[in-house]
Amino acid sequence: MILGDRIFTEVETAEPFITNDAIVFGLLMISLAFVFATSSKKEGSWAKFYKYVPALLMCYFIPSILSSTGLIAAEWQTEADDGKIIEHGTSVYFVASRYLLPAALVLMTLSIDLKAVFNLGSKALIMFLTGTVGIIIGGPIAILIVGSISPETVGGEGIQAVWRGLSTLAGSWIGGGANQTAMLEVYNYDQTLYGNMVLVDIIVANIWMGLLLLGIGKAAKFDKWFGADSSSIEKLKERVTTYQKSIKREATLTDMMVMLGIGFGSMGIAHFIADFLSDFLPKNFSWIADPKSYFSFLGGQFFWLIAIVTIIGIILSYTPLKKYEGAGASRIGTIFIYVLVATIGMKMNLAGIVHNPGLILVGIIWMAIHAGLLILMAKLIKAPYFFLAVGSQANVGGAASAPVVAAEFHPSLSTVGVLLAVFGYVVGTVGALACTTLMRMIAESSM
């Protein structure tokens, strides 16, 4: 089963108390309303709480609590009368990632100054590539450390060799779902065990995203410690803010309908083209159809959806439609992003840690190396925390969450996250192959 940009199979999840999508969506919206209502308080205990905990983190964390307690779930299994296992899943995340995210990216890109984005310099790309290197070397080191403590955790033979399964994590954490599938095909990992790897992916990646969101509230302190010059980012934010103020007006019903038409109309066009390309290219080019190919990501519908909707948004930013930013286009886009955040949080069930704590430890060490290398590089090149957070999520989170993190700094910066995430698809398979080769060498040398 595919949800957004991630593949879910064979995950042992108990049926939640609530399975109705409408009720799940209602709970998520109540959670968002609660966070916004409490975070708007200027005095009292809530004001003190949100002084240290970003509202965005709570929008992400509350749904994860609902999921961890078994009230709701992104996916689960039931057993039929004949003993067969039936996979179930909520469509809420799919709707948020396939409908709301593309519309949000268009509306938040209307006010973008592409030249100013490129003027941010090379540090964004350096931090992204550092994050990639962190994933490539993190896997082998994690196997080496855990293998010295518990060899059976990272052992296995033939198609059940753990390093084969971990190759799918490398593909996921550098690129995305297409790269993850490519690794599963290349190394032929036992699919009856694949659910364990999916569990590690969900838990570790989402914990790391939560930490990054927590760090956003302390970005200024991080920048000071890094010795970073964030003036280029601030200039871009100031430039966009100044433009927004110059065209700001009270939105009418007509404005709202036109903006929704721009967002969802662009989403529809992007889906149409993406559906065509993801069907046409694999059928006519064997080097795209082959899951083992470096270019297999070009056959992915989600890749083309995000790429095309970003291009549409950039094109529209050079048209008179750009003025709808003054009526609140990016504000609507931000609402959609927060809904996506809540659905992402719903996917994290911390109770799953008990299923295979050894593999979770591998994932945590792996991610810690990725994070440590990013922090070291940020210190060396004096990169702002923005580049660290977005560079990491462009690898680990992909196109679904990189713009979320970027937009928390400013809606106009979401494009930076998208561009880096799309680049992640390109290097995902090559990076995962390099990582897996090293993991195999470590694993087999210790046997």
Solvent accessible surface area in square Angstrom, and as a share of the most:
residue,aa,sasa,rsa
1,M,78,0.35
2,I,102,0.52
3,L,9,0.04
4,G,1,0.01
5,D,10,0.05
6,R,25,0.09
7,I,23,0.12
8,F,2,0.01
9,T,35,0.20
10,E,86,0.39
11,V,6,0.04
12,E,127,0.57
13,T,28,0.16
14,A,85,0.66
15,E,101,0.45
16,P,8,0.05
17,F,168,0.70
18,I,26,0.13
19,T,56,0.32
20,N,82,0.42
21,D,51,0.26
22,A,74,0.58
23,I,89,0.45
24,V,2,0.01
25,F,86,0.36
26,G,28,0.27
27,L,43,0.21
28,L,0,0.00
29,M,68,0.30
30,I,117,0.59
31,S,9,0.06
32,L,11,0.05
33,A,61,0.48
34,F,94,0.39
35,V,0,0.00
36,F,99,0.41
37,A,57,0.44
38,T,11,0.06
39,S,36,0.23
40,S,68,0.44
41,K,108,0.46
42,K,180,0.76
43,E,149,0.67
44,G,45,0.43
45,S,87,0.56
46,W,94,0.33
47,A,27,0.21
48,K,143,0.61
49,F,76,0.32
50,Y,34,0.13
51,K,152,0.64
52,Y,134,0.51
53,V,30,0.17
54,P,16,0.10
55,A,28,0.22
56,L,3,0.01
57,L,23,0.11
58,M,26,0.12
59,C,0,0.00
60,Y,3,0.01
61,F,82,0.34
62,I,29,0.15
63,P,0,0.00
64,S,1,0.01
65,I,76,0.38
66,L,34,0.17
67,S,2,0.02
68,S,32,0.21
69,T,101,0.59
70,G,33,0.32
71,L,55,0.27
72,I,0,0.00
73,A,5,0.04
74,A,7,0.05
75,E,10,0.04
76,W,16,0.06
77,Q,29,0.13
78,T,35,0.20
79,E,121,0.54
80,A,30,0.23
81,D,161,0.83
82,D,104,0.54
83,G,38,0.37
84,K,142,0.60
85,I,98,0.49
86,I,78,0.40
87,E,67,0.30
88,H,59,0.26
89,G,31,0.30
90,T,2,0.01
91,S,49,0.32
92,V,11,0.06
93,Y,4,0.01
94,F,67,0.28
95,V,59,0.34
96,A,2,0.01
97,S,0,0.00
98,R,23,0.08
99,Y,88,0.33
100,L,25,0.13
101,L,0,0.00
102,P,0,0.00
103,A,0,0.00
104,A,0,0.00
105,L,2,0.01
106,V,0,0.00
107,L,1,0.00
108,M,0,0.00
109,T,3,0.02
110,L,0,0.00
111,S,5,0.03
112,I,4,0.02
113,D,30,0.16
114,L,33,0.16
115,K,152,0.64
116,A,10,0.08
117,V,11,0.06
118,F,135,0.56
119,N,95,0.49
120,L,13,0.07
121,G,46,0.44
122,S,72,0.46
123,K,60,0.25
124,A,11,0.08
125,L,80,0.40
126,I,65,0.33
127,M,0,0.00
128,F,0,0.00
129,L,74,0.37
130,T,10,0.06
131,G,0,0.00
132,T,10,0.06
133,V,71,0.41
134,G,0,0.00
135,I,0,0.00
136,I,31,0.15
137,I,60,0.30
138,G,0,0.00
139,G,0,0.00
140,P,10,0.06
141,I,65,0.33
142,A,0,0.00
143,I,3,0.01
144,L,103,0.51
145,I,72,0.37
146,V,2,0.01
147,G,13,0.13
148,S,93,0.60
149,I,128,0.65
150,S,26,0.17
151,P,86,0.54
152,E,135,0.61
153,T,24,0.14
154,V,8,0.04
155,G,17,0.16
156,G,39,0.38
157,E,130,0.58
158,G,48,0.46
159,I,86,0.44
160,Q,92,0.41
161,A,5,0.04
162,V,17,0.10
163,W,10,0.04
164,R,48,0.18
165,G,0,0.00
166,L,0,0.00
167,S,0,0.00
168,T,0,0.00
169,L,0,0.00
170,A,0,0.00
171,G,0,0.00
172,S,0,0.00
173,W,0,0.00
174,I,0,0.00
175,G,0,0.00
176,G,0,0.00
177,G,7,0.06
178,A,26,0.20
179,N,0,0.00
180,Q,1,0.01
181,T,46,0.27
182,A,1,0.01
183,M,0,0.00
184,L,18,0.09
185,E,73,0.33
186,V,41,0.23
187,Y,28,0.11
188,N,96,0.49
189,Y,9,0.03
190,D,19,0.10
191,Q,104,0.46
192,T,105,0.61
193,L,59,0.29
194,Y,1,0.00
195,G,6,0.06
196,N,49,0.25
197,M,1,0.00
198,V,3,0.02
199,L,22,0.11
200,V,1,0.00
201,D,4,0.02
202,I,19,0.10
203,I,1,0.00
204,V,4,0.02
205,A,13,0.10
206,N,12,0.06
207,I,57,0.29
208,W,28,0.10
209,M,6,0.03
210,G,9,0.09
211,L,96,0.48
212,L,3,0.02
213,L,0,0.00
214,L,58,0.29
215,G,6,0.06
216,I,22,0.11
217,G,58,0.56
218,K,78,0.33
219,A,17,0.13
220,A,80,0.62
221,K,147,0.62
222,F,69,0.29
223,D,23,0.12
224,K,174,0.74
225,W,140,0.49
226,F,3,0.01
227,G,42,0.40
228,A,20,0.15
229,D,93,0.48
230,S,28,0.18
231,S,47,0.30
232,S,39,0.25
233,I,6,0.03
234,E,86,0.38
235,K,139,0.59
236,L,4,0.02
237,K,44,0.19
238,E,117,0.52
239,R,137,0.50
240,V,4,0.02
241,T,46,0.27
242,T,83,0.48
243,Y,62,0.24
244,Q,34,0.15
245,K,146,0.62
246,S,86,0.56
247,I,35,0.18
248,K,141,0.60
249,R,102,0.37
250,E,159,0.71
251,A,36,0.28
252,T,77,0.45
253,L,141,0.70
254,T,91,0.53
255,D,12,0.06
256,M,75,0.33
257,M,117,0.52
258,V,50,0.28
259,M,0,0.00
260,L,59,0.29
261,G,43,0.42
262,I,18,0.09
263,G,0,0.00
264,F,66,0.28
265,G,35,0.34
266,S,7,0.04
267,M,27,0.12
268,G,34,0.32
269,I,95,0.48
270,A,0,0.00
271,H,31,0.14
272,F,155,0.65
273,I,64,0.32
274,A,0,0.00
275,D,74,0.38
276,F,116,0.48
277,L,37,0.18
278,S,23,0.15
279,D,73,0.38
280,F,82,0.34
281,L,25,0.12
282,P,36,0.23
283,K,156,0.66
284,N,84,0.43
285,F,76,0.32
286,S,90,0.58
287,W,126,0.44
288,I,6,0.03
289,A,49,0.38
290,D,62,0.32
291,P,53,0.33
292,K,109,0.46
293,S,16,0.11
294,Y,111,0.42
295,F,99,0.41
296,S,14,0.09
297,F,9,0.04
298,L,33,0.16
299,G,20,0.19
300,G,19,0.18
301,Q,37,0.16
302,F,11,0.04
303,F,15,0.06
304,W,50,0.17
305,L,0,0.00
306,I,0,0.00
307,A,15,0.12
308,I,17,0.08
309,V,0,0.00
310,T,9,0.05
311,I,97,0.49
312,I,28,0.14
313,G,0,0.00
314,I,26,0.13
315,I,103,0.52
316,L,30,0.15
317,S,6,0.04
318,Y,158,0.60
319,T,44,0.26
320,P,112,0.70
321,L,58,0.29
322,K,49,0.21
323,K,123,0.52
324,Y,44,0.17
325,E,9,0.04
326,G,2,0.02
327,A,4,0.03
328,G,5,0.05
329,A,0,0.00
330,S,10,0.06
331,R,150,0.55
332,I,14,0.07
333,G,0,0.00
334,T,35,0.20
335,I,98,0.50
336,F,24,0.10
337,I,5,0.03
338,Y,30,0.11
339,V,7,0.04
340,L,0,0.00
341,V,0,0.00
342,A,0,0.00
343,T,0,0.00
344,I,10,0.05
345,G,0,0.00
346,M,0,0.00
347,K,22,0.09
348,M,7,0.03
349,N,39,0.20
350,L,66,0.33
351,A,55,0.42
352,G,6,0.06
353,I,57,0.29
354,V,120,0.69
355,H,94,0.42
356,N,41,0.21
357,P,84,0.53
358,G,20,0.20
359,L,7,0.03
360,I,4,0.02
361,L,77,0.38
362,V,0,0.00
363,G,0,0.00
364,I,84,0.42
365,I,30,0.15
366,W,0,0.00
367,M,8,0.03
368,A,58,0.45
369,I,35,0.18
370,H,0,0.00
371,A,11,0.08
372,G,37,0.35
373,L,45,0.22
374,L,0,0.00
375,I,67,0.34
376,L,98,0.49
377,M,53,0.24
378,A,0,0.00
379,K,84,0.36
380,L,121,0.60
381,I,44,0.22
382,K,112,0.47
383,A,0,0.00
384,P,2,0.01
385,Y,8,0.03
386,F,4,0.02
387,F,5,0.02
388,L,6,0.03
389,A,0,0.00
390,V,1,0.00
391,G,1,0.01
392,S,0,0.00
393,Q,2,0.01
394,A,0,0.00
395,N,0,0.00
396,V,1,0.01
397,G,15,0.14
398,G,0,0.00
399,A,0,0.00
400,A,6,0.05
401,S,5,0.03
402,A,0,0.00
403,P,0,0.00
404,V,2,0.01
405,V,0,0.00
406,A,0,0.00
407,A,12,0.09
408,E,56,0.25
409,F,35,0.15
410,H,23,0.10
411,P,33,0.21
412,S,1,0.01
413,L,0,0.00
414,S,0,0.00
415,T,2,0.01
416,V,7,0.04
417,G,0,0.00
418,V,1,0.01
419,L,64,0.32
420,L,17,0.09
421,A,0,0.00
422,V,31,0.18
423,F,71,0.30
424,G,0,0.00
425,Y,2,0.01
426,V,69,0.40
427,V,33,0.19
428,G,0,0.00
429,T,0,0.00
430,V,79,0.45
431,G,5,0.05
432,A,0,0.00
433,L,35,0.18
434,A,44,0.34
435,C,0,0.00
436,T,1,0.00
437,T,71,0.42
438,L,70,0.35
439,M,0,0.00
440,R,102,0.37
441,M,118,0.53
442,I,46,0.23
443,A,5,0.04
444,E,82,0.37
445,S,91,0.59
446,S,80,0.52
447,M,143,0.64
